[in-house]
Amino acid sequence: MAEADTTAALAPRLAEEIRDKLIRGELKPGQRLSEAALSADLDVSRNSLREAFRLLTKEGLLRHEPNRGVFVATPSMASIIDIYRVRRIIECRALADAYPNHPAAMRMRAAVDRARIARQAGDWGTVGSENMKFHSAIVELADSSRLSAFYAQIAAELRLSFGLLDDPELLHAPYVELNASILDLLETGHPKEAAAALEAYLAQSERTVLAAFSRMAT
């Protein structure tokens, strides 16, 4: 009973750690997950890891194939469209209602600065991770822990959709300065204009990801 209780208590934290790996782009769509390697990496029992796998499978981030194992999910075209629909609702509203001196704006600025440094070094994986932090900070402008927790799941699915592109520079390069321009609008007291710019930005990003998905499907 004690072991079962420990597993149940540990599984949500493990699921969060694996979700963070997805958001950072460390796990790719279709990748098979090794129980042995992950349990060693996270220093947990396989029972606890399996329970975390179960939670993430329920979220649609992993999939279980009988006699084959657990794999990172590959987003469908329908799921990508839905992710961007949710992003427009959450991010654009959070930005439109934000005030310039919100602490999350400083996190947005830090993400832009780090992305610029990574871009100069040609480190597109880090540019992508800083982009994810930028958008998570936009959601934090809403001051809702529930929205932020929900967005973490969306962010993991989003990073998986980014993993469908063979050229990370093509995906991430245009958005470093677009992020900066959106932040400039917020910091100068124009949140509604920032939200309108984000709306156009998300439409452009969605088209890029869907085009990559279409090429992969042919």
ZAMARGU-4260 file (C-alpha; in steps of 0.2 Angstrom, whole numbers, plus 5000, padded with zeros to 4 digits):
<rodrens>
0) 5000/5000/5000 | 5014/5012/5005 | 5023/5009/4988 | 5006/5012/4978 | 5004/5028/4988
5) 5021/5034/4984 | 5019/5030/4966 | 5003/5039/4965 | 5010/5054/4973 | 5026/5054/4962
10) 5018/5051/4945 | 5011/5069/4943 | 5029/5077/4946 | 5037/5064/4934 | 5024/5068/4921
15) 5028/5087/4923 | 5047/5083/4921 | 5043/5073/4905 | 5032/5087/4899 | 5045/5099/4902
20) 5057/5088/4891 | 5044/5089/4877 | 5043/5108/4879 | 5062/5110/4878 | 5062/5099/4862
25) 5072/5085/4870 | 5059/5072/4865 | 5054/5070/4847 | 5037/5065/4838 | 5037/5046/4836
30) 5052/5043/4847 | 5051/5027/4857 | 5054/5030/4876 | 5065/5018/4885 | 5059/5014/4903
35) 5076/5009/4908 | 5085/5025/4902 | 5071/5037/4908 | 5070/5029/4926 | 5089/5030/4928
40) 5089/5048/4921 | 5075/5053/4933 | 5081/5042/4947 | 5064/5034/4950 | 5056/5016/4949
45) 5049/5009/4933 | 5032/5008/4942 | 5032/5027/4945 | 5037/5030/4928 | 5023/5019/4920
50) 5010/5029/4930 | 5018/5045/4923 | 5017/5037/4906 | 4998/5033/4909 | 4995/5051/4914
55) 5004/5058/4898 | 4995/5046/4887 | 4978/5052/4894 | 4984/5070/4889 | 4988/5064/4871
60) 5007/5067/4873 | 5012/5049/4873 | 5004/5034/4865 | 5006/5015/4870 | 5007/5002/4858
65) 5005/4984/4864 | 5020/4973/4863 | 5030/4988/4857 | 5031/5001/4871 | 5028/5019/4874
70) 5031/5032/4860 | 5030/5051/4859 | 5014/5056/4850 | 5014/5063/4833 | 5002/5078/4831
75) 4988/5076/4818 | 4983/5091/4807 | 4967/5092/4817 | 4976/5094/4833 | 4988/5107/4826
80) 4973/5117/4821 | 4965/5115/4838 | 4981/5120/4847 | 4982/5136/4837 | 4964/5140/4840
85) 4967/5138/4859 | 4982/5149/4858 | 4973/5163/4850 | 4960/5163/4864 | 4972/5162/4878
90) 4987/5172/4873 | 4979/5186/4863 | 4966/5189/4877 | 4980/5188/4891 | 4990/5201/4881
95) 4976/5213/4876 | 4971/5214/4895 | 4989/5215/4901 | 4998/5230/4909 | 5016/5235/4904
100) 5024/5233/4921 | 5018/5216/4924 | 5032/5204/4931 | 5029/5192/4916 | 5034/5206/4904
105) 5052/5205/4912 | 5052/5186/4908 | 5046/5190/4890 | 5061/5202/4888 | 5073/5189/4896
110) 5067/5176/4883 | 5069/5188/4869 | 5087/5193/4874 | 5092/5175/4876 | 5084/5170/4859
115) 5094/5184/4851 | 5111/5177/4858 | 5106/5159/4853 | 5102/5165/4836 | 5119/5173/4834
120) 5127/5156/4839 | 5116/5147/4827 | 5108/5137/4841 | 5091/5135/4835 | 5085/5122/4848
125) 5088/5136/4861 | 5080/5149/4851 | 5065/5137/4850 | 5065/5134/4869 | 5066/5153/4873
130) 5051/5156/4861 | 5041/5143/4872 | 5046/5153/4887 | 5041/5169/4879 | 5023/5163/4875
135) 5022/5155/4892 | 5026/5172/4900 | 5012/5179/4889 | 4999/5167/4897 | 5006/5172/4915
140) 5001/5190/4911 | 4983/5184/4915 | 4988/5180/4933 | 4979/5163/4932 | 4988/5147/4939
145) 4974/5136/4931 | 4977/5144/4913 | 4996/5143/4916 | 4995/5124/4920 | 4983/5121/4906
150) 4995/5130/4894 | 5009/5119/4899 | 5000/5104/4891 | 4997/5115/4875 | 5015/5120/4875
155) 5021/5102/4875 | 5009/5098/4860 | 5015/5113/4851 | 5034/5109/4853 | 5029/5092/4846
160) 5021/5100/4831 | 5037/5110/4829 | 5047/5094/4828 | 5039/5090/4812 | 5049/5103/4803
165) 5066/5097/4796 | 5073/5115/4796 | 5072/5123/4814 | 5080/5139/4807 | 5066/5142/4795
170) 5053/5139/4809 | 5061/5150/4823 | 5071/5164/4814 | 5057/5175/4809 | 5049/5175/4826
175) 5064/5181/4837 | 5061/5199/4831 | 5042/5197/4830 | 5042/5193/4848 | 5053/5208/4852
180) 5041/5219/4842 | 5025/5212/4851 | 5034/5215/4868 | 5039/5233/4863 | 5021/5237/4860
185) 5016/5230/4877 | 5030/5239/4886 | 5025/5256/4878 | 5007/5254/4884 | 4999/5247/4868
190) 4993/5230/4874 | 4978/5229/4862 | 4990/5232/4847 | 5001/5219/4854 | 4987/5207/4854
195) 4983/5211/4836 | 5001/5208/4831 | 5001/5192/4840 | 4985/5186/4831 | 4994/5189/4814
200) 5009/5181/4821 | 5000/5165/4826 | 4991/5164/4809 | 5008/5164/4801 | 5016/5151/4813
205) 5001/5140/4810 | 5003/5140/4791 | 5021/5136/4793 | 5018/5121/4804 | 5003/5115/4794
210) 5013/5116/4778 | 5027/5105/4786 | 5014/5093/4791 | 5007/5092/4773 | 5024/5089/4766
215) 5027/5075/4779 | 5010/5067/4775 | 5014/5066/4756
</rodrens>
